[in-house]
Amino acid sequence: MTAVLDVVERLGEQFPFIELDHVSEWKLKYIIENLISIFPGVDFSCYFDTSSMRPDGGILSLKSNDGGLYPILISEKKNQGTNDLRLAEGKARQAKGNAIERLGKNVIGFRTAMKMEAIFPFVCFGDGCDFDERSSILDRVVTIAQFGQLNHEHLYDQGARGEFDRGTFYFRVEEWSESEMAERMYSIAEKSIYYYFSRYGKERFHLREH
């Protein structure tokens, strides 16, 4: 998604003293190594060192002056639904839900990887006829969102003890433009930066002299 590049450019203008890191994937083995260091005594495992999660927009992180990475934006883009075209061509309907099932797997993984923080800077943009307001597929997305409202930003964990780390899910029939996605992604990334400044201290991320 070129929208991510727009976000990076805007953040660089607003926070010229920070450094950002953008990668296309997270290896499961590295996520597990990090979880073990944070939650000793809890067992974690995966089967293959090569397994990874690759969100469409990658993972954008704020880099601390000691080399630490703090995720500020994890972005996905899903298009689902060709039944409108198939019906127009006189073809039979296809089963719904494949893209959403794959999305659910990634959300579980990223949520777990972010358990040490009080934010979940994940956003998914979905478009296509399967996301018509009359489609039951929307309730699959709502379930992934821990029954949170769609088309509403959920960055900060909710609940008395932060039990609900929902993430943000924008879904509709009409295709999302790059500018629309960039604006919503920027909102999440900017708030995430301020969260880390508040929790760890702004000086931890002040990398360049201005």
N, C-alpha and C positions, 0 to 999 in steps of 0.2 A: 504494500500500500504506500503510494507516494505521500499520503496524508501524514505518515510518520515523519518524513523529512521536513514537512512544514512545521510540525510540532517541535522538532529539534532546533530548527532555525529560530523560531519564536522564543524558545526557552533560552537559547544562547544570547538573544538580544536582551531579555529581561534579567537573566542571571549570568552576566559575562564572567563571573569569577568561578563558575562551577565547571566540572567536566562530566560529560555523559558517555555512556557505553551502550552500544546497540548490538545485540547478537540475534541470530535467527533461531537458535534452539537452546534448550537446557537438557543436558544429559541426565538421565535418571540417577546414574551412579553418583554424580556430584550433588544432586539434591539430597540423596540419602546420606552422603558423608556429612553434609551440613546439618541435617536433622539429627543425626547421631550426636554431633558435637553440642547441640542445643538441648536435646532431650535424652540425656544418658539414661540407660535402663529401659528404653522403649525399643522394641525390635523393628527394624526396617529392612526391606530387601527388594531386589529386582533380579531378573534372570539373565539379562544381557547387558554388557557394558556399552553396547552401541545404541541401546534404546534411548529415545529422546522425545521431547515435546517441542513441536515447531509451530507456534502460532503464526498466522498469516502476516501479521505486522511485526513479528519478533518481540523481543523483550528489551525495553529501554530502561536503563538504570542510572542513578546518580552515583558518581564515584567519589569516595572519601579520600582524604589526603594520605591515608595509609593503605590505599588500594582496595578497600571494601566496596562492594556493589550493593546498591539499595534500589530495588525495582520501583519505578514510578509509572510504568505503563506496559501492560501486556495486552495486545490487541489481536482480535480475530475478525474475519469477514466471512460470512456464510451466505451463499445463495442457494435457495432450495425451491423447487417447484417448476415443473414443465407441463403440468396437466392442462394449463390454459392453452398452451401451444398444441398439445396432443389432441385436445378436444376439437380445436379449430381444424385440425387435419383429419378428424374423424377416427382417431386412434383411441384405444382404451386408456383409462387412468392407470398411473403407476402408484405403487405404495409410497407413502410419505415417511419422512423421519430420519433418513440415513445421515444427513449432515448433522442433525441435532444429536444423534447418538454419539457421533465422533466428538462433537463439542463437549458433551457431558464428561467424557473421559479426560479431556484436557483440563477442564475446570476443576475436577477433583484433584488432579496432580498439582496444579498451580495453587489452589487453596491450601493444600498440605504444605507446599514449599514456603508459603507466606505465613504460617501459623505463629511465628514469633513476633509479627507486627500487628498493629491494630487497624491496618488498612488492607484492602485487597484491590489493587489498581488494575483490575481486569475489565476489559470491555469487549463486547462482541456486537457487530453490526450484521443483522440478518435481513435479507430482502428476497422477494419471490412470492409467487401466488400461494405457496403453502403457508404463508404467514398472514393470510387474510383474516380479518377479525372473527370470521365464522369458523376458522379452522381449529380443530382440537390440538394441532401441533403446538399452538401457543402455550397450552398447559404443560407440555413437555419442557418448554423453555422456562416457564414459571417454576417448575419443579427443580430444574438445575439452579435457578436463582433463589433457592430456598424459600419459595413461595413469595418472593418479593415482587414488587410492581415492575412491569416492563416499561421501557422508554422513560426511565427515571434513573438518575445517577445514584449509585450506591458505592461509595468509596470507603467510608469508615465502617468498622464493625459495629453491629447493633446488638442491643440486649444488655442486661445488667452486667454480664461478664464477657461481653463481646462474642456471644455464641453464634451470631449470624454474620458471616463474612460473605456477603452475597455476590458482589461484583455487579457490573452494569451491563444491561442487555437492551439494545435498541433494535426493534424488529418491526417491519412493515412490508407491504407489498412493493412499493416503489423503490427503485434502486437508490442507494445512498451515494451522494456525490462525494468526491475527495474533500471538498471544502467543508461539507457538513460533518464528515467524520473527523477532520482535523480540528474543528472547533470543539467538539465534544471530547476528543482525546486530550487536547490541550488543557481543558478544565481539570481532568483527572490528574494529568502529569504535574501541573502547577500546584494543585492542592497536596499532592504526594510529596513534592519537594518541601513545602512548608511544614508538613507533618514531620519529616526527618529533621529539619532545622529545629523544630520544637522539641523533639524527643532526644536528639543527640548533640544539639548545639550547632549553630551555623558555622562556627569556625572549623568544624570537622570536615566541611566540604569546600572551604575557601582555598582553592588550589592555585589561583593566579593573582598576581598583584595588579591592581588598577588604581 
